[in-house]
Amino acid sequence: MMTDPATLTIRPATALRGQITVPGDKSISHRAVMFAALAHGASTIRGWLPAGDTLATLGAIRALGVPVERPDPTTLLVQGGTLRPPREPLHLDNAGTGLRLLAGILAGQPFPSTLDGSAQLRRRPMRRLTEPLRLMGARVTDTDGLPPLHFEPAHLRGIHYAMPIASGQVKSALLLAGLFADGPTTVIQPGPARDHTERLLLSMGADLTLNGNTVTLRPGNPLRPLDLTVPGDFSSAAFLLVAATIVPGSQVILENVDLNPTRTGLLDVLMAMGARIAVTETGTAGGDPVGTLSVAATPLRACEVAGETVVRMIDEFPILMIAALCAEGETTVRDARELRVKETDRIAVMAAELRKMGAVIAEHEDGFTIRGPQQLHGAVVDGHDDHRIAMSLAVAGLIATATTVVNDAACAADSFPGFAATLAQLGAQVL
């Protein structure tokens, strides 16, 4: 098995072919270990993602005194029920999901704690999270709206909160804080956002009511332990979906992929662009639908992406850029300002790196416009310590006219350990 190299060298691809699974869903892996820590009893989590971000969350849970055994890299045995004061600040490395969701949990604990992370994580804005937590009574301090976040013991109260921007992470943090509040917590979303938290909490017995985009949690019900097999991550599958669509002659089958509709916006966009993708649902996991995706290469046509679809594919815009470069016509993305505050400014960074390969991209404050098809040439590009940037550039290298070198590519392991090996398994020439 190939390790995750610091530099990826990609040669123009012949057809990609094969039948594979992708690593476990990162969003569910974060949540599963945290929620199991809150449940009273022993939880078993299989198919867990052992990636950089999720390992940081696991480390934080262990630092909170929760016993976790790993009989193998993708299986966790969690003995939940009691959190203990950490001896030092909890360091989440680059894991924004881990930090935000833990903030909701720690806001209601009877001991002080601090959440911190890498220099990259310290640049990510937190006011959208800390302001509603303070409305609940949380005693949280930050640094000009940025991490580290320090919590003092506080008595939390339930609130009725209308979110200004749809965010699965902020919503999740407020619902988790609501587990420790003295009354119901209601969160009103302006549009759909990831709902893994609601699905998992319901499966664990939480008193949760869903009414359209309104979620209400009533505290008091103890959480039941988990017995969960984590499905494959759609966001990881996205790179292979696009690669198989744009590399001529490709045919790829992806098995056991999470098909939660709040996550599959890219799937809808690709099919609107003419992609040949067959979807077969095969079951459920943690309340999420799971299935098989069969994709074959085909020419694409341009499309427009805006509104609610943006939230359902917020992590997939770097790889959508690659698809747009291959599509006939003008692809325009709007309402994606959130991309400016991800691990990097993904609009600016992707545009700058793809220009090194000859791409012409017009940036907007909240998106971009690409007229295709465009022919890319091989170049030396940089992943900027952003896993989705690095993997998207690697896929771009598959359709370039010469060899592409992606520096700072080891960050792919933040969400997709073995990414290079998976491409090679499908027939790509990756060094």
Summary of the structure (lengths in Angstrom):
residues: 431
radius of gyration: 21.0
end to end distance: 12.8
largest distance: 61.7
contacts: 1645
relative contact order: 0.16
helix: 33%
strand: 28%
